[in-house]
């Protein structure tokens, strides 16, 4: 029973810590690519255990389309926040530093929302079983990469994850509201498109 919460905790911790390390150093692979690869890894390794949300906004989006119940959703979110907070604590203990600014403008919120719509639209295609299992990690990871790209190009830090935003010190109300609203829209949009397709 507890394994799925442990998977969410460890997955969010790892994703957050990878992003922190990427932001703090010089590495030839950009942060969005590392984040996408990390998420893809966890889709393949623990997807069968927890579904690999590792993102409170994704959990809320899946709850909105009835793919997770409220009790599990709340427990997932707690595990995710604890995971991100643990990554932040590890970074502080290791004295890892980097510069990042968390804007609270409407543009930031819209950017995070737009990126999240694309990201969760891709996730939903996997959740509704329209992607072969062997490709699930690739589709989810690619969806994250494209979502981050859209959000960053529109003017945000391209986080798309309230828990990671806390862990990398890029949290503001817009980094909460944008992903939450975008996730529900992305999931609901795919549910609508998929339901119409099934009627044909």
Phi, psi and omega in degrees: 000313184284345184301322182292327178286324176295321178298319179292320178298308184292322179296315180291321176301310183296313179301314181296317182292322176299317179295318178300312180299320180295319180292333186270346185229184179249117181218140186295342179264123182297155181306314180301325179291316178298320179296318180295317179296317180298315179296317178301319178302315182286332174299316181285326187273322183232010180302325180285348181265307185241346186092354178053062174283306185035041183192116181304325180292321176297317178300316178296319178298317179291327174295323182295336177252018173064036176262358176206143180275167187297318182298313178294322180300314179296320179293321177300313182297319177299315180297320180295316180294318177297321179297314179295319179296322178296320177298319178297317179298317178300318180296321179293317179297323180275001179057043177274126183236154177194163180255129177207143180240133180257103180281152178242023183281161176299323179301319178299314179298318179294322179295314179295322179295314181298314178298322182289326177300313180295316181300309185283337173298318176293318178300316182299327179298328177284314182301321181275007173076024181262009177234135178300140183306324181296339182255000186301315180294323179294315181294315180293315179297317178294322178298320177296314180302313181293322177297316178298317181300313180298313181297316181293319179294333179275350173121005177259182176280356179065051182269309178060023184204106182302326180291313178297323178302319177295314184294329181259008179063040175238044185255133171208175182300328181286333176280356173260306185293315182306304179296322181296311180294316180298322180295314179297317179297313181299315180294314181295322180297314179293320178302318180294312180299317182293321181293321177294323180294322181290339181283341183284000000 
